[in-house]
Amino acid sequence: MGETGYCVKCKDKKAMKDEQKVTMKNGRPAMKGKCPECGTGMYKIMGKK
């Protein structure tokens, strides 16, 4: 648990569980994970670096 993301179900920022680094279709990096409380999918777009 490192990156924080926004859970739309809980309406709060939380540390993601089972996060993995992915690349979006436009080439930008992102982190994909799950909410530790409700299990909803969470997504965080990272910087351009």
KOLNU-97895 format. One record per residue (C-alpha): x, y, z. Coordinates in nm, 4 decimals, decimal comma. Example, Ala and Ser with C-alpha at 12.3 -4.5 7.8 and 13.67 -1.06 7.14 Angstrom:
NODE; 1,2300; -0,4500; 0,7800
NODE; 1,3670; -0,1060; 0,7140
end
This chain:
NODE; 0,0000; 0,0000; 0,0000
NODE; 0,1709; 0,3088; -0,1220
NODE; -0,0206; 0,5291; -0,3619
NODE; -0,3408; 0,7021; -0,2601
NODE; -0,6395; 0,7203; -0,4901
NODE; -0,9979; 0,8437; -0,4741
NODE; -1,2724; 0,5905; -0,4095
NODE; -1,5955; 0,7045; -0,5754
NODE; -1,8048; 0,4684; -0,3626
NODE; -1,6630; 0,5810; -0,0248
NODE; -1,6122; 0,9413; -0,1521
NODE; -1,2722; 0,9619; 0,0168
NODE; -0,8990; 0,9399; -0,0616
NODE; -0,7426; 0,6153; 0,0585
NODE; -0,4292; 0,4065; 0,0139
NODE; -0,4834; 0,1545; -0,2674
NODE; -0,4645; -0,2198; -0,2125
NODE; -0,3147; -0,4565; -0,4744
NODE; -0,1868; -0,1642; -0,6805
NODE; -0,0113; -0,2170; -1,0103
NODE; 0,1483; 0,0223; -1,2558
NODE; -0,0274; 0,0393; -1,5929
NODE; 0,0073; 0,2491; -1,9074
NODE; -0,3055; 0,4110; -2,0492
NODE; -0,3898; 0,4126; -2,4213
NODE; -0,2468; 0,7636; -2,4600
NODE; 0,0877; 0,6491; -2,3146
NODE; 0,0599; 0,8133; -1,9718
NODE; 0,1432; 0,6058; -1,6639
NODE; -0,1237; 0,5295; -1,4038
NODE; -0,1738; 0,3201; -1,0906
NODE; -0,4627; 0,0769; -1,0680
NODE; -0,5793; -0,0777; -0,7415
NODE; -0,8706; -0,1543; -0,5112
NODE; -1,0248; 0,0254; -0,2154
NODE; -0,9207; -0,1467; 0,1105
NODE; -1,2683; -0,0979; 0,2625
NODE; -1,5242; -0,1678; -0,0112
NODE; -1,3152; -0,3335; -0,2849
NODE; -1,4147; -0,0883; -0,5592
NODE; -1,1618; -0,0352; -0,8388
NODE; -0,9480; 0,2778; -0,7953
NODE; -0,7333; 0,4584; -1,0499
NODE; -0,4728; 0,7324; -1,0209
NODE; -0,3142; 0,9087; -1,3190
NODE; 0,0553; 0,9702; -1,2579
NODE; 0,2801; 1,2491; -1,3840
NODE; 0,4255; 1,2607; -1,7346
NODE; 0,7734; 1,1462; -1,6199
end
